[in-house]
Amino acid sequence: MSNPLNSATYLLSAHTPRQLPEDGGFEVAFAGRSNAGKSSALNALVNHNRLARVSKTPGRTQQLVFFQVQPERYLVDLPGYGYAKVPQDLQAHWQAFIDRYFRTREALKGLVVVMDIRHPLKDYDRQMLGYAVQRGLPAHALLTKADKLGRGQQGNALQAVKKELFSAFGDTVSVQTFSAESKQGVDEARMIVGGWLGL
């Protein structure tokens, strides 16, 4: 299967709204708790081991990082959230920046929320999904690190998350299991993200 995302390259990092690229084209944002495997998931989707920086230090992503797939087609890596060692004032800055980004960004066409399958749907995850639902944007949950569980446990976790998501958001949020390690679910996620980007 061809990969519509494999031409992704680093474009820029934005720490303030002024640094964002022009609001045009199509963007898909990726959000997730620190250490949920967001960078690894992004790298698997674009089939590039080093595009998004994988760090042993949670909360390493401290800006909105834009990767260009094609002209006016972008993947946006949002700051990792929920890590206590990040100073409060920096957390508040990120929160305000991300809130503004979701409320005002016309180019934003969808949100992928990355969650460790063993620890899904924390408060921040729900908040990020809520942003998308309020804007009427499609949202997709990736239950990462699925290779850490057996097939039966994966199925149980997936069904439990589906039930919770439907209860909170109706049928506006889709969900799948995913593993950057084994490549489980990578093609499915690529199709969803590529579709949102019009590729």
C-alpha positions as CSV (number, residue, x, y, z in Angstrom):
1,M,0.0,0.0,0.0
2,S,1.4,3.4,-0.9
3,N,2.0,5.8,1.9
4,P,0.6,9.3,1.3
5,L,2.6,10.7,4.2
6,N,6.1,9.4,3.4
7,S,7.3,12.7,1.9
8,A,6.9,14.6,5.2
9,T,9.7,16.9,6.1
10,Y,10.3,19.3,9.1
11,L,9.0,22.8,8.4
12,L,9.1,24.9,11.6
13,S,8.4,25.0,15.3
14,A,6.1,27.6,16.8
15,H,6.2,28.8,20.4
16,T,3.7,31.6,19.9
17,P,0.7,32.2,17.6
18,R,2.8,34.7,15.6
19,Q,5.2,32.0,14.6
20,L,2.5,29.8,13.0
21,P,2.6,29.4,9.3
22,E,-0.1,31.1,7.2
23,D,-3.5,29.7,8.0
24,G,-4.3,27.9,4.7
25,G,-4.4,24.4,3.3
26,F,-5.0,21.3,5.5
27,E,-3.5,20.3,8.9
28,V,-3.9,17.3,11.1
29,A,-2.8,17.8,14.7
30,F,-1.4,15.0,17.0
31,A,-1.9,15.3,20.7
32,G,-1.0,13.0,23.6
33,R,0.2,12.7,27.1
34,S,3.9,12.7,27.6
35,N,5.3,9.2,27.0
36,A,2.1,8.0,25.2
37,G,4.3,7.3,22.2
38,K,3.2,10.2,20.1
39,S,6.6,10.8,18.4
40,S,7.0,7.1,17.7
41,A,3.5,7.0,16.2
42,L,4.2,10.0,13.9
43,N,7.5,8.4,12.8
44,A,5.7,5.1,12.0
45,L,3.0,6.9,10.0
46,V,5.5,8.8,7.8
47,N,7.8,5.8,7.7
48,H,10.7,7.8,8.9
49,N,12.5,6.8,12.1
50,R,13.8,10.2,13.0
51,L,11.3,12.8,11.7
52,A,9.7,13.4,15.1
53,R,12.1,13.4,17.9
54,V,11.7,10.4,20.3
55,S,12.9,11.3,23.7
56,K,13.4,9.5,27.0
57,T,12.5,12.8,28.7
58,P,8.7,13.2,28.9
59,G,7.4,16.6,27.7
60,R,10.2,17.2,25.3
61,T,8.0,18.7,22.6
62,Q,7.6,22.3,23.8
63,Q,6.3,23.9,20.6
64,L,3.8,23.2,17.9
65,V,6.0,21.4,15.4
66,F,4.9,21.5,11.7
67,F,5.9,18.8,9.2
68,Q,5.0,19.4,5.6
69,V,3.7,16.4,3.7
70,Q,3.0,18.3,0.4
71,P,2.5,22.0,-0.2
72,E,-0.2,23.2,2.1
73,R,-0.6,19.8,3.7
74,Y,0.8,19.6,7.3
75,L,1.1,17.3,10.3
76,V,1.3,19.2,13.6
77,D,2.9,17.8,16.7
78,L,1.4,19.4,19.7
79,P,3.2,19.7,23.0
80,G,3.1,16.6,25.2
81,Y,0.8,17.2,28.1
82,G,0.3,15.9,31.7
83,Y,3.9,15.8,32.8
84,A,4.5,17.2,36.4
85,K,8.1,18.3,35.9
86,V,7.2,20.9,33.3
87,P,6.9,24.3,35.1
88,Q,3.4,25.6,35.8
89,D,3.9,28.8,33.8
90,L,5.0,26.9,30.8
91,Q,2.1,24.5,31.1
92,A,-0.2,27.5,31.3
93,H,1.4,29.0,28.2
94,W,1.0,25.8,26.2
95,Q,-2.6,25.5,27.3
96,A,-3.5,29.0,26.2
97,F,-1.7,28.5,22.9
98,I,-3.3,25.2,22.1
99,D,-6.7,26.5,23.1
100,R,-6.3,29.4,20.7
101,Y,-5.0,27.1,18.0
102,F,-8.1,24.9,18.2
103,R,-10.5,27.8,18.3
104,T,-9.1,29.8,15.5
105,R,-7.1,27.6,13.1
106,E,-9.1,27.3,9.8
107,A,-6.6,24.9,8.3
108,L,-7.1,22.3,11.1
109,K,-9.0,19.4,9.6
110,G,-8.7,16.7,12.2
111,L,-7.2,15.6,15.5
112,V,-5.4,12.4,16.4
113,V,-5.1,11.7,20.2
114,V,-2.4,9.3,21.1
115,M,-3.0,7.2,24.2
116,D,-1.1,4.3,25.8
117,I,-3.5,1.4,25.5
118,R,-2.7,0.5,29.1
119,H,-3.6,4.0,30.4
120,P,-6.3,5.5,28.1
121,L,-8.7,8.4,28.4
122,K,-7.1,10.5,31.1
123,D,-8.6,13.9,31.8
124,Y,-6.3,15.7,29.3
125,D,-7.1,13.1,26.6
126,R,-10.8,13.9,27.1
127,Q,-10.1,17.6,27.0
128,M,-8.3,17.4,23.7
129,L,-11.0,15.3,22.2
130,G,-13.5,17.8,23.5
131,Y,-11.7,20.6,21.6
132,A,-12.2,18.8,18.4
133,V,-15.8,17.9,19.0
134,Q,-16.7,21.5,19.9
135,R,-15.1,22.7,16.6
136,G,-17.0,20.0,14.7
137,L,-13.7,18.4,13.7
138,P,-13.2,14.6,13.2
139,A,-11.1,13.0,15.9
140,H,-9.3,9.7,16.0
141,A,-7.8,7.9,19.0
142,L,-4.7,5.8,18.6
143,L,-4.3,3.2,21.4
144,T,-0.5,2.9,21.1
145,K,1.9,0.3,22.5
146,A,-0.7,-2.4,21.6
147,D,2.2,-4.9,21.3
148,K,2.6,-4.7,25.1
149,L,-0.8,-6.6,25.5
150,G,-2.0,-9.9,24.2
151,R,-4.7,-10.0,21.5
152,G,-7.5,-10.6,24.0
153,Q,-6.4,-7.8,26.3
154,Q,-6.2,-5.5,23.3
155,G,-9.7,-6.3,22.3
156,N,-11.0,-5.7,25.8
157,A,-9.2,-2.4,26.0
158,L,-10.5,-1.3,22.6
159,Q,-14.1,-2.1,23.4
160,A,-13.9,-0.4,26.8
161,V,-12.5,2.8,25.2
162,K,-15.1,2.7,22.4
163,K,-17.9,2.5,25.0
164,E,-16.5,5.4,27.0
165,L,-15.9,7.5,23.9
166,F,-19.5,6.9,22.6
167,S,-20.8,7.8,26.0
168,A,-18.9,11.1,26.1
169,F,-18.9,12.1,22.5
170,G,-21.4,10.0,20.6
171,D,-20.1,8.6,17.3
172,T,-17.8,11.6,16.5
173,V,-14.6,10.0,17.7
174,S,-13.1,6.9,16.1
175,V,-10.6,4.6,17.7
176,Q,-8.1,1.9,16.8
177,T,-5.2,-0.2,18.3
178,F,-1.8,0.8,17.1
179,S,1.9,-0.2,17.6
180,A,4.8,1.7,16.2
181,E,7.0,-1.3,17.1
182,S,5.0,-4.0,15.3
183,K,3.4,-1.7,12.7
184,Q,-0.1,-2.9,13.8
185,G,-2.7,-0.4,12.6
186,V,-0.3,1.8,10.8
187,D,-2.0,1.5,7.4
188,E,-5.4,2.1,8.9
189,A,-4.2,5.3,10.6
190,R,-2.4,6.5,7.5
191,M,-5.6,6.2,5.5
192,I,-7.5,8.3,8.0
193,V,-4.9,11.0,8.3
194,G,-4.3,11.0,4.5
195,G,-8.0,11.4,3.9
196,W,-8.3,14.4,6.2
197,L,-5.4,16.0,4.3
198,G,-7.1,15.3,1.0
199,L,-4.4,13.0,-0.2
